[in-house]
Amino acid sequence: MDWSNVTLDELVTSLKEVDWKTPPRPLSEFFSRFSLPKTQQKLQQRFKCNVYYYRSNYAVIVLVSCIVALVRRPTALLGILGLGSGLLCLNDTFATMLSDRLLRSLRKMHPPLAQRIRATSGGHNGYGAPPGKRSVKICGVQRIAVVAVLWTVGLLLFYYRAAYLSLLLAVLVGNTIVMAHVVLKTPNLKTRLTSAREEFRAVWRGYQQPSYDAHDYNL
């Protein structure tokens, strides 16, 4: 699979479907072998490969930047939790897992209500479905509505603490570090790249199984 043939839309769709429970790559690998891309094509391939392969590392960098900037503002940290949760809900795997766990917990407390919610959910049309036909619900509620509520709560908390400037600075610093790594990090062992590409291909074709424990993330 040639990363130059992968469009940005396909990359974004894959990031929405892939499992984000993948542990961050080891620091010894993350901070090894840097160089400037020689051509624009190499830059584009490196960008797509690194964003997909080191996605967990990049998410941790941005999260840590926000926590450090807002560590003295607990209310703002709750806002980070709301915004981050909403962002995670945009991922199909996380959204379906969250819905299933919430329904299982609700079934222990109120079985009839859990059964009614599950009956009205209509199932999930997520894995492998075309973007226009993808529909994921969280406890019977459309995912976009849940995300809107979480983001609204998060933004209101930031407004209450007047922490918008701190958040903007934290996101800017985190994204700057991420973009520098994306551009300069040289893809190392071909076996790692092959693993990432095959995982991408499995997600895009809709063949990935609900359980991701069988994947070897520590090549």
N, C-alpha and C positions, 0 to 999 in steps of 0.2 A: 504494500500500500504506500503510495507516494503522497506525502503531506501537502504537496503543491496542488494536488487534485481535490483537496478537502476545502470547501468553501467556509466562510465565517459563519453562515447560517447553520451549516452542518455541525460546526464546532460548538456553537451555542446550544443547539438542540441536544447534542451529545452530553454536554455539561449539565443539562437539565435532567437527563435520564440516568447518568452514571451514578454509582454509589459513592457518596462523599464521606463514607466512614473509613476510606483508605487512610492509613496512618501517614503522616508526613515522611518524605524520603529522608534518609540519614544525612546529618550535617556534613559528613565526610564526602558524600556524593553531591550534596546540594552546593557546596562551596569549592568544587574542583573543576578544573579546566574551563578557563574563560578565554574568549577571543572575539574579535570583531568579525561579523559576517562579511564575506568578500563580495557578495552580489545581493541584489534585492530579492531574488528568488530564494537564496539561502536564508535571508532574514525572515521572509514569510514562512518558510518551512520551520525554522527554528522557533518562531513565535507560536505557531499552532501546536507544535510538539511540546514545547516547554509549558505552555498554559495548561494543556491537558495533563501532562505527566506530573507536573509539580503543583497542581491545583491546591492540594491540601497545604503545602508549604506556604503558598501565596496567601491563602485565607488566614493562616495563623499570623503571618506578618502584619496584615492589615488589622486583624483583631487586637494583636498586642499593641500596635501603634495607638489604637483608639483607647484601650485600657490605660496605657501610660499617660495619655493626654487628659483622661477624665478620672484618674484614680482618686482625686480629692472631691469628686462630685458623685456620690452614690446614686443620686436620682438620675443623673445622666447615664450612668452605667446601666440602669434599668432600661433607658432609652436604647442603648446599644443592643441589649438583649431583645427588645421588641423588633428593631430593624433587622438584626441578624436572624431572628426566628422567621420573620417574613421572607427574608431572602432564601433561607433554607427550604421554606414551603414551596418555592418555585421549582425545586428539584422533585421530580416525580417519585423517586425512590423514598426520599424523606417524607413527602406528603402522604403517601400510601401507608408507610410504616407508622407515622404519627396517628393517622386515622384509625388504623387497626388496633393500636395499643390503647388509644382513648376509648374505643368501643369495647375492648375487652375489660378495661377497668370499669366502665359504666355498666357492663353486663353483670358484674359482681354486686353492684350497688342497686341497680334497677333494671332487671332483665327485660321487662316489657318495653321500656323506653329504648333500650339498646337495640331490641329487635325491630322496633318501628323505624329507628334511624337507619339501620342497615337496609331495611326494605325500601326506603325512599332514596337510598344512595344510588341505586342503579348500577353498582359496580364501578370499576375504574377502567377507563379507556386511555391508557398511558403508554405502556411499553410498545415501541415499534409503530404506534399509530401516527398517521400524518399529522403535522403540527396543527393544521386547521381543524382536525377532528379529535384532537386530544382533549379529554375531559377528566379531570381529577377532582374528587371531592374529599373534604375533611369532615368526618362525622355528618355527612349529608349536606354540607354547605359547600358551595362552589369555592374552589381554592382561591380565586382572585379576591373574593369577599373577605376571606380569612387574612390574606396578605394585606389588604387595604386597612383592615382594623388594626393589625399589628403595627403597620407602618405609621398609621395615624397616632396611635398611642405613643410610639417611640418619638415621633416628631413633637408631640405635645409636651412630653417630658423634657426634651431639649429646649423647647420654647420656655418652659417653666424655669429652667435653670440657666437660661441665656447661654447655652453652651454650643451654639451653632459654629462660632468661629473656631473653638477648640476642636470640634468634630471635623470641620473642613480642613484644618491644619493636619490633624492626625491622618485623615484619609489621603491627603496630598502626599505626606511623607511616606506612608505605607505603599501607595501606588507608585511613587517614584522609585522606591527600592525594588518593587516587583518588576517594573518595566526595565530597570537596569539589568536585573538578573535575566529576564526573558530575552533581552537582546544579546547579552554577553555570554550567557551560559552555553557552552558547547555540548550538544548531545553526545554522551559518552559511549557506553558499550552497546553494541548492536542488539544484544539480547534484551536489554532494557527497552530499547526503542521498539523492538519487535513485539514485546509484551504489551506496551502501551498501544501500539497500532492495532494489534489483534483485539484488544479490549474495546477500543474505539469502534472497530468494524462490527464487533458483536452487538454493541449497543445500537449502532446506527441501523443495523439490519433487523433489530428487534428480537435477536436470539438469546439475549442475556437472560439468565435465570433469576428469579426473585432473590435467591440466596447467593451472596457473593463470597462466602467463606472459602470456597474452593479456589479462588484466585490467589496466586502467589504474588504478593505485593513487595516482597523482600528479595527480589532477584539480585 
